[in-house]
Amino acid sequence: MTIRAIVTDIEGTTTPIAFVHEVLFPYARARLAEFCSTHQADPVVAEALSAVRAESGAQSLDETVAVLLRWMDEDRKAGALKTLQGLIWQTGYEAGVLKGQVYDDAAALLLCWQSQGLKLYVYSSGSVAAQKLIFGFSDKGDLTPLFSGYFDTAVGAKVDAGSYAAIAKAIGIAPGEILFLTDMPAEVAAARAAGLLVAQIDRALDAEFSHDDNGVLVAGSFGPADLKIVQA
């Protein structure tokens, strides 16, 4: 088994789910209306608001914000919403109010893998801009130099095997030489269907690693056992 690249999810994999749902989402929600009102003339914001109106039929700014808040409640993977959330988070990161949380073991092993010459990529449902903010303003320092590229749902849904095939094509590496890390079983299945190697991260796992009924590696962390598997 030769692994030339590692593609990692963020939420629940490199970063605690609680950080996303209990810190980032509430931060954006509390500031959404004011941000949209203040920045509605900005071309990027205006384009996002226009996209929301076109999809939802909303007319006024208040109606548009109400739609966005509803989409937040639904955890909808809408590009316009992700764009606006990312812009709001950027202000928080740059002000030092927000700091991306990255698990200790994830940061250490990503550094180790990159030093060994493995290519590292991110694939998350959050926008590429939001991904770069989490790693760029992380509690482990600026980790963005570790990564060779970032992918979001513009490449396709994370439960669609075609998305992983598209990533493999984009980075120019055969699917069988790519290891995908995620905490979601549905994403495991999609990546395997595309021919990628997969490890499922389960932070609740007591043992360092095991295998599920389908032979998929299930690891409790980015621990030394995982590193040995990558080097095999």
VENMOZI-V699712 format. One line per field, one symbol per residue. phi: phi as a letter, one per 30 degrees, with the letter a starting at -180 (. if undefined). psi: psi as a letter, one per 40 degrees, with the letter a starting at -180 (. if undefined). A space follows every 50 residues. Layout:
phi->???
psi->???
This chain:
phi->.cccbbcbdcdiccbeeddddccdddddddcdddddddcdddeddedddd dddddcidcdddddddddddddddhdccedddddeddddedddddidcbd cbeeddddddddddddjddcbcbbdddedddddeddcddcjdcdddcclb bbdddkddcceddddddeddcibdedcccccacceddeddddddjddbbc cbddddddaabddciddccdaddeddddddde
psi->hhheihhiichecehhdddddecdddddddedddddddedehdddddddd dddddeeididddddddddddddefhghddddddddddddddddeedihh hhiddddddddddddeehhhihhieiidddddddddfieeahededieii iaedeiieehddddddddddefhideehhhhiehdddddddddeeiiihh hgeehdidiaiaeeehhhieifiddddddde.
